[in-house]
Amino acid sequence: MMSSFVPGLELSRAFYTQVVQPLVADVPHSAALLGPGSEVLAFDTERSTDHDWGPRVVLFVAPEQARRLRAAITAGLPETFGGYPTVFGTGHGVEVAGAAAWFHDRLGFDPLRGVTALDWLATPWQRLAEVTCGEVFHDGLGTLERARSAVRWYPDDLWRYVLACQWRRLAQREAFPGRCGEVGDELGSAVLTAGLARDLMRLVLLMRRRYPPYGKWLGSAFARLTGTAELGEALARAVAALEWRTRQQHLGRAYERVAALHNRLGLSEPLQPTTRNFHDRPFQVIGAQRFADALGAAIADPRVRALPPVGAADQFGDSTDMLTCPRRSRAATRAVLEEQPGDLRITLV
């Protein structure tokens, strides 16, 4: 492991300035570090350097110039930069592409042509994070920042819809850890508690206008949010607890903090942020469906109100093979939203 680790974003910024930019100085282009890789989300460490990691730049040019530019860059790259090879994985660290084709490959659509309801809901959060995080080094084409801005965050009504669907996920299982524990199934109770903790972490990220990353980086992204230390402690204690009543106690603390955050957002009417019994049973819940209903009632656009309560791709699907393939994700989303009366190509602003 190298002791002088340089984060990939910093390394790639210098790589563009010192190596790539001189090679393409006479060609109109935009350049950035976007797409897959822990360095785009600033989660890379020394461990990341053991595979598919190095100085990297995505270079956007007019499509008719791409082939010639790839050849020129391949011929002009040094073998190493900053102590790291410039050739790694299946090629070198400079990807040359037309902007429309690149975004369509990563997202399944070109955001410069508008973002529809299907685009928003079919695109996994990880992919949206990959194109809105990272850094633009140069935008000579004047399109890269516009494309990123178009998908920076959901339109307000669609945000309410996604949040409502996340609360609904909690509502469907919030009483189960206690019920499992009551019949002596502590393992089942623990598994359900971990799932609820995951859903709460994703809910808070969505509340804070952050696309939740995929599983490996979910905890890291949550921990970087300001003001969540006590919430994180409550969730950690709930997951680590050995007995269902203790899990319920710590989950209750977490629920109340998230409910208070909901009220501060002002996206719906305020609700009582305290736990209560699940009907007549002795299981403490937040009554998550109350929050889903309040958010739904606050949606102004009738087209969004008419959407079935399944949410975005990450909320109804958990298959890596679906969430990493735009074609599959879009097909699955269209199928689960087939109750929508109208055209999912509607553009929401």
C-alpha positions as CSV (number, residue, x, y, z in Angstrom):
1,M,0.0,0.0,0.0
2,M,1.4,3.4,-0.9
3,S,1.8,5.8,2.0
4,S,1.7,8.9,-0.2
5,F,-1.9,8.3,-1.4
6,V,-3.4,11.1,-3.5
7,P,-7.2,11.1,-3.8
8,G,-8.3,10.2,-7.4
9,L,-10.1,13.5,-7.9
10,E,-7.0,15.5,-7.1
11,L,-4.8,13.2,-9.2
12,S,-7.1,13.4,-12.2
13,R,-7.4,17.2,-12.0
14,A,-3.6,17.5,-12.2
15,F,-3.5,14.8,-15.0
16,Y,-5.9,16.9,-17.1
17,T,-4.1,20.1,-16.5
18,Q,-0.6,18.8,-17.1
19,V,-1.0,16.0,-19.7
20,V,-4.4,15.9,-21.3
21,Q,-5.2,19.6,-21.9
22,P,-1.9,20.2,-23.8
23,L,-2.7,17.2,-26.1
24,V,-6.2,18.6,-27.0
25,A,-5.6,22.4,-26.7
26,D,-6.7,23.1,-30.3
27,V,-9.9,21.0,-30.0
28,P,-13.1,22.4,-28.5
29,H,-13.9,20.1,-25.6
30,S,-15.2,19.6,-22.1
31,A,-13.4,17.5,-19.5
32,A,-14.4,16.0,-16.2
33,L,-14.1,13.2,-13.7
34,L,-17.5,11.5,-13.8
35,G,-19.0,8.1,-14.0
36,P,-18.1,4.9,-12.1
37,G,-15.4,4.7,-9.5
38,S,-15.1,5.5,-5.8
39,E,-13.0,8.6,-6.6
40,V,-16.0,10.3,-8.3
41,L,-17.9,10.2,-5.0
42,A,-14.7,11.0,-3.0
43,F,-14.8,7.7,-1.2
44,D,-11.5,6.3,-2.5
45,T,-8.6,5.3,-0.2
46,E,-5.3,3.6,-0.7
47,R,-7.2,0.3,-1.0
48,S,-8.9,1.6,-4.2
49,T,-5.6,1.7,-6.0
50,D,-5.4,-2.1,-6.3
51,H,-7.6,-2.3,-9.4
52,D,-9.1,-0.1,-12.1
53,W,-7.7,3.1,-10.5
54,G,-5.4,5.8,-11.8
55,P,-5.3,9.2,-13.4
56,R,-8.6,9.5,-15.3
57,V,-10.4,12.0,-17.4
58,V,-13.7,11.8,-19.4
59,L,-13.1,14.0,-22.5
60,F,-16.2,15.2,-24.3
61,V,-15.8,16.3,-28.0
62,A,-17.9,16.6,-31.1
63,P,-18.7,13.0,-32.2
64,E,-16.9,13.3,-35.5
65,Q,-13.6,14.2,-33.7
66,A,-13.6,11.4,-31.2
67,R,-11.7,8.7,-33.2
68,R,-8.9,11.0,-34.3
69,L,-8.6,12.4,-30.8
70,R,-8.4,8.9,-29.2
71,A,-5.5,8.0,-31.4
72,A,-3.7,11.3,-30.7
73,I,-4.1,10.9,-26.9
74,T,-3.0,7.2,-27.0
75,A,0.1,8.2,-28.8
76,G,0.9,11.1,-26.5
77,L,0.2,9.7,-23.0
78,P,3.2,9.1,-20.7
79,E,3.5,5.6,-19.2
80,T,2.9,7.0,-15.7
81,F,1.6,10.1,-14.0
82,G,2.0,10.9,-10.3
83,G,3.5,7.5,-9.7
84,Y,0.5,5.6,-11.2
85,P,0.3,4.0,-14.6
86,T,-1.8,5.8,-17.2
87,V,-2.9,2.4,-18.6
88,F,-5.0,0.3,-16.3
89,G,-8.1,-1.9,-16.4
90,T,-9.1,-2.4,-20.0
91,G,-7.6,0.7,-21.4
92,H,-6.0,4.1,-20.5
93,G,-7.4,6.8,-18.3
94,V,-8.8,9.1,-20.9
95,E,-12.3,8.3,-22.2
96,V,-13.2,10.2,-25.3
97,A,-16.9,10.5,-26.2
98,G,-19.7,12.7,-27.5
99,A,-21.7,14.1,-24.6
100,A,-25.1,12.8,-25.8
101,A,-23.8,9.3,-26.3
102,W,-22.0,9.2,-23.0
103,F,-25.0,10.4,-20.9
104,H,-27.3,8.0,-22.7
105,D,-24.9,5.1,-21.9
106,R,-24.7,6.0,-18.2
107,L,-28.3,7.1,-17.6
108,G,-30.4,5.7,-20.4
109,F,-31.2,9.2,-21.7
110,D,-29.7,12.5,-22.7
111,P,-30.5,15.2,-20.0
112,L,-29.9,18.0,-22.5
113,R,-33.1,16.9,-24.3
114,G,-35.2,17.1,-21.2
115,V,-35.8,14.8,-18.3
116,T,-39.1,12.9,-18.2
117,A,-40.9,11.2,-15.3
118,L,-39.7,7.9,-16.7
119,D,-36.1,9.2,-16.8
120,W,-36.2,10.3,-13.2
121,L,-37.8,7.2,-11.8
122,A,-35.9,4.6,-13.9
123,T,-32.4,6.0,-13.3
124,P,-30.8,4.4,-10.2
125,W,-29.5,6.8,-7.5
126,Q,-26.0,5.6,-7.9
127,R,-26.0,6.6,-11.6
128,L,-27.4,10.0,-10.8
129,A,-24.7,10.5,-8.2
130,E,-22.0,9.5,-10.7
131,V,-23.0,12.2,-13.1
132,T,-23.7,15.0,-10.6
133,C,-20.7,14.4,-8.3
134,G,-17.0,14.4,-9.4
135,E,-15.7,17.6,-11.0
136,V,-15.8,19.5,-14.3
137,F,-12.3,20.6,-15.2
138,H,-13.2,22.5,-18.3
139,D,-16.5,23.0,-20.2
140,G,-15.4,24.4,-23.5
141,L,-18.5,23.0,-25.2
142,G,-20.8,24.7,-22.8
143,T,-23.0,21.6,-22.4
144,L,-21.5,19.6,-19.5
145,E,-22.7,21.8,-16.7
146,R,-26.1,22.2,-18.2
147,A,-26.5,18.4,-18.4
148,R,-25.4,17.9,-14.8
149,S,-27.7,20.7,-13.6
150,A,-30.7,19.1,-15.4
151,V,-30.4,16.0,-13.1
152,R,-29.0,17.7,-10.0
153,W,-32.2,16.9,-8.0
154,Y,-35.8,15.9,-8.5
155,P,-38.5,18.4,-9.2
156,D,-40.4,19.2,-6.0
157,D,-43.5,17.1,-6.6
158,L,-41.5,14.1,-7.7
159,W,-39.2,14.6,-4.7
160,R,-42.4,14.4,-2.5
161,Y,-43.4,11.3,-4.4
162,V,-40.1,9.5,-3.8
163,L,-40.0,10.5,-0.2
164,A,-43.6,9.2,0.3
165,C,-42.6,5.9,-1.3
166,Q,-39.7,5.6,1.1
167,W,-41.9,6.3,4.1
168,R,-44.3,3.7,2.8
169,R,-41.5,1.1,2.8
170,L,-41.0,1.8,6.5
171,A,-44.7,1.6,7.1
172,Q,-44.9,-1.9,5.6
173,R,-42.4,-3.4,8.1
174,E,-42.0,-1.1,11.1
175,A,-44.0,-3.4,13.4
176,F,-42.3,-6.7,12.4
177,P,-39.1,-6.6,14.5
178,G,-41.2,-6.5,17.6
179,R,-43.5,-9.2,16.4
180,C,-40.6,-11.5,15.5
181,G,-39.0,-10.9,18.9
182,E,-42.3,-11.6,20.7
183,V,-42.3,-15.1,19.3
184,G,-38.6,-15.7,20.1
185,D,-37.2,-15.0,16.6
186,E,-34.4,-12.7,17.5
187,L,-32.5,-13.4,14.3
188,G,-35.5,-12.4,12.2
189,S,-36.0,-9.3,14.4
190,A,-32.4,-8.3,13.9
191,V,-32.5,-8.8,10.1
192,L,-35.7,-6.7,9.9
193,T,-34.1,-4.0,12.0
194,A,-31.1,-3.8,9.7
195,G,-33.4,-3.4,6.8
196,L,-35.3,-0.6,8.5
197,A,-32.0,1.1,9.4
198,R,-31.0,0.9,5.7
199,D,-34.3,2.5,4.6
200,L,-34.0,5.2,7.2
201,M,-30.5,6.1,6.1
202,R,-31.6,6.3,2.5
203,L,-34.6,8.4,3.5
204,V,-32.4,10.9,5.3
205,L,-30.1,11.2,2.4
206,L,-33.1,11.8,0.1
207,M,-34.4,14.4,2.6
208,R,-31.0,16.2,2.4
209,R,-31.1,16.1,-1.4
210,R,-28.4,13.5,-1.8
211,Y,-28.7,10.5,-4.1
212,P,-28.1,7.4,-1.9
213,P,-25.1,5.5,-3.3
214,Y,-25.1,1.7,-3.6
215,G,-24.5,-0.5,-0.6
216,K,-20.7,-0.3,-0.2
217,W,-20.8,3.5,0.3
218,L,-24.2,4.0,1.9
219,G,-22.8,4.3,5.4
220,S,-20.0,6.5,4.3
221,A,-22.4,8.9,2.6
222,F,-24.7,9.0,5.6
223,A,-21.9,9.6,8.0
224,R,-20.8,12.7,6.0
225,L,-24.1,14.4,6.5
226,T,-23.9,17.2,9.0
227,G,-26.1,16.8,12.1
228,T,-26.6,13.1,11.9
229,A,-24.2,11.8,14.6
230,E,-26.9,11.0,17.2
231,L,-29.2,9.5,14.6
232,G,-26.3,7.3,13.4
233,E,-25.6,6.3,16.9
234,A,-29.2,5.3,17.5
235,L,-29.2,3.2,14.3
236,A,-25.9,1.5,15.2
237,R,-27.2,0.6,18.6
238,A,-30.4,-0.8,17.1
239,V,-28.6,-3.0,14.7
240,A,-26.1,-4.2,17.4
241,A,-28.8,-4.9,20.0
242,L,-29.2,-8.6,21.1
243,E,-32.9,-8.3,22.2
244,W,-35.9,-7.0,20.4
245,R,-37.0,-4.5,23.1
246,T,-33.6,-2.8,23.0
247,R,-33.8,-2.7,19.2
248,Q,-37.2,-1.1,19.4
249,Q,-36.0,1.5,21.9
250,H,-33.1,2.6,19.6
251,L,-35.2,2.5,16.5
252,G,-37.8,4.7,18.2
253,R,-35.1,7.3,18.9
254,A,-34.1,7.2,15.2
255,Y,-37.7,7.4,14.0
256,E,-38.4,10.5,16.1
257,R,-35.3,12.3,14.8
258,V,-36.2,11.5,11.2
259,A,-39.8,12.6,11.8
260,A,-38.6,15.9,13.2
261,L,-36.4,16.4,10.1
262,H,-39.5,15.8,7.9
263,N,-41.3,18.6,9.7
264,R,-38.4,21.0,9.2
265,L,-38.4,20.4,5.5
266,G,-41.9,21.9,5.2
267,L,-42.8,19.6,2.3
268,S,-46.1,18.7,3.9
269,E,-48.2,19.6,6.9
270,P,-46.3,19.0,10.2
271,L,-47.0,15.7,11.9
272,Q,-46.6,14.5,15.5
273,P,-43.0,13.2,15.6
274,T,-43.4,10.7,18.4
275,T,-43.7,6.9,18.4
276,R,-46.9,5.2,19.3
277,N,-48.3,1.6,19.7
278,F,-48.9,-0.3,16.5
279,H,-52.7,-0.4,16.8
280,D,-53.5,-2.4,20.0
281,R,-50.2,-4.3,19.9
282,P,-47.3,-3.4,22.2
283,F,-44.9,-2.5,19.4
284,Q,-43.6,1.0,19.2
285,V,-43.7,2.5,15.7
286,I,-43.6,6.0,14.2
287,G,-46.7,5.4,12.0
288,A,-44.8,5.9,8.8
289,Q,-47.8,5.8,6.6
290,R,-48.9,9.1,8.1
291,F,-45.9,10.8,6.5
292,A,-46.4,9.0,3.2
293,D,-50.0,10.2,3.1
294,A,-49.1,13.8,4.1
295,L,-46.5,14.0,1.3
296,G,-48.9,12.5,-1.2
297,A,-51.6,15.1,-0.2
298,A,-49.0,17.9,-0.8
299,I,-48.3,16.9,-4.4
300,A,-49.8,19.5,-6.7
301,D,-49.2,17.9,-10.1
302,P,-52.1,15.4,-10.8
303,R,-49.8,13.4,-13.0
304,V,-47.5,12.7,-10.1
305,R,-50.4,12.1,-7.7
306,A,-51.6,9.4,-10.1
307,L,-48.4,7.4,-10.0
308,P,-48.7,4.0,-8.2
309,P,-46.9,4.0,-4.8
310,V,-43.8,2.0,-5.9
311,G,-41.3,4.8,-6.3
312,A,-38.0,4.9,-8.1
313,A,-36.0,1.9,-9.4
314,D,-34.0,1.6,-6.2
315,Q,-37.2,1.5,-4.1
316,F,-38.8,-1.4,-5.9
317,G,-35.8,-3.3,-7.2
318,D,-32.7,-4.6,-5.5
319,S,-31.0,-6.5,-8.3
320,T,-27.5,-5.3,-9.2
321,D,-27.9,-6.7,-12.7
322,M,-31.0,-4.4,-13.2
323,L,-29.6,-1.3,-11.5
324,T,-26.4,-1.3,-13.5
325,C,-28.1,-1.7,-16.9
326,P,-30.2,1.3,-18.0
327,R,-32.1,-0.8,-20.5
328,R,-33.3,-3.2,-17.9
329,S,-33.9,-0.5,-15.3
330,R,-36.1,1.5,-17.7
331,A,-38.0,-1.6,-18.8
332,A,-38.7,-2.7,-15.2
333,T,-39.7,0.8,-14.2
334,R,-42.1,1.1,-17.1
335,A,-43.6,-2.2,-16.2
336,V,-44.2,-1.4,-12.5
337,L,-45.6,2.0,-13.4
338,E,-48.0,0.6,-16.0
339,E,-51.0,1.8,-13.9
340,Q,-50.0,5.4,-14.7
341,P,-52.9,6.8,-16.8
342,G,-51.1,8.7,-19.4
343,D,-47.7,9.1,-21.0
344,L,-44.6,8.5,-18.8
345,R,-42.7,10.8,-21.2
346,I,-44.2,13.8,-19.4
347,T,-41.5,16.3,-18.5
348,L,-41.7,17.6,-15.0
349,V,-40.3,21.0,-14.1
